[in-house]
């Protein structure tokens, strides 16, 4: 017996809003803290301890007062579900600004519906608006899901390939 099934594909349009964080709004600040704490405790964030109240306050003040920050929040169904933090730097070879994306966070239960993509597209739009020469980011070697997204959006190794090195200060915590 042969059975034929007709499958109807239904596209569901997911409404994801990306906004720039307003550090004068307590709800935005709380969302940044909550999302960063989620990221820090996640495997890809290093399974660290979340910020205590003092460190969270210092993070918010530091971001609020940083002159080249770009902090974006993703809203889905009236919930803050994603975050990106980026910083506008200056490239001496290109003699133009460039954007470095530092963090991209999506809550576990909202992954796979396009929130990370929307955050990255918003960063790209801002970089284009600022006439940036490039966008840089770092991604863990074992974060293949994020790598697939970034590659799909046109990211790849620099030419020539560069290393990302770190030297921690004595007071890094």
N, C-alpha and C positions, 0 to 999 in steps of 0.2 A: 504494500500500500504506500502510495506517495501522498504525503501531506504537504500542502502549500500554505504558507502563512504569509499574509500580507501585513507587513509592519509599517505602521505610520509613524514617522519621526515627528516629534513635536518639539519645537524650539520654545524654550521658556526664556523670556527676556528677564535677566536679573538686573535690578536697579541698584547700582552701586554708586554712591556719591563720594567723590574725593574732594576734601576741603583742606585749606591751609590752616594749621593750628593757630588759634588765637590764644596766646598765653595770658590774656586778661580774663578769659572765661574759665572758671573753675572746672566745668565739665570736660573741657578740652585737656586741661592739665591732668585731671584724674585719668582720662583715657590714655594719655601718654604714659603715665606711671603704670597703669594696669597692663597695657600692652607690652611695655618694656619688661615688666616683671614676668609676664607670660613667656616672653622670648628668652629671658635669662634662665628660667627654670626648664626650658625645653632642651632636648638633646642637642639641637643645632645651636643653641645659645650657650652650651657648655654645662648645662644642668647646675647652674650656680644658685646661690641664695638670692632671693629677690631683694630689692632695695628696702632698707628700713626707712622710717619716716624722715630721718635726717638726710640720708643720701638721696631719697626721692626729691626732697625739697631742693637740695643742691643741684640735682640734675635739671629740674624745671627752671631754676634760676639761671643756671649755666646756659641752657638752650635759649631761654627768653632773652638773655643779654648777648648772645653770640651774634655778631653783626652779619654773618654770612650763612645763617641756618636756613634750611628749607625742611619744615616738618609737616608732613601730610597725614591726614587721618582718613580712613575709609569707613563709610557708614553704609550699613545694610540693614534694612528693616528697623531703622531708628536706633541701631546699636553700633557702637564703635567696635569694629572687627579687624581693622588693619592699620598699620602705621609704617611710615618710612621717615628716616632722618637722613638728611643730606647736607652737604656744605659746599658752598661756592668757593673755589680756589682759583689760583691764577697760574696759567701755564706759560713759562718764560720762552719756550721754543716757539709756540704758536702765537705768543703775545696776545693771548685772549683768555677769558675765564674758562674754567671747566667745572663740572659738577661731580662731586664724589658722593656716591650713595653709601651711607655707613650702615644703616639697619633697614631691613624689610621684615615686617612681622605680620602674620595673619593668624588669627585664632584657629586652633585645630579644627573645630567643628565647621569652619567656614572655608576651609581650603578646597581647592578644586573647582570653584565657581567663578574664577576670574578676578578676584580681589587683588592678588599680587600683580597681575598683568595691568590692571587699572592704575595701581600705584606707580608702577614702572612707566606706564604711558604718560602719566601726569608729570613725573620727573623729567621725562624726555621733552614734553611740551614746554616745561619751564626752562630747560637748558636751551632749547631752540629760541625761545623768547629772549633769553639773555645773551644770545649769540655765542654760546659756549663752543669750544673747539672739540670737546669730547665729554663723555660721561664715563667715570670709572667706578668700579665696585670691587669688593672682595667677596668670595664665596668659599665656603668650606669644601674641601676636596670630596668629602663624603655626602654632600648635599646635592645629590643628582637631580632631585626634583626642581630645585631652584636653578641649577645649571641648565636644565632643559628649557625652562622659561626664558632665562637670559639669552641663551643661544637663539631661541625662536624670535627674540626681539632684536637680534643682530649683534649681541655682545660676543666677545671671544678673547683669546689671548692677545696681548699687545704685540706689536711688531717693532723691535724684537721683543721676545718674551721677557717679562720682568718678574722678579721675586718680590714678594711682600714680606718684609722683615720687621721684627718688633724688638725693641729694647724697653723693658719695663723700668719705670723709675722706682726708687726706693719707697716712694709714698703712693704707689699706684692704687691702693685700696683706701 
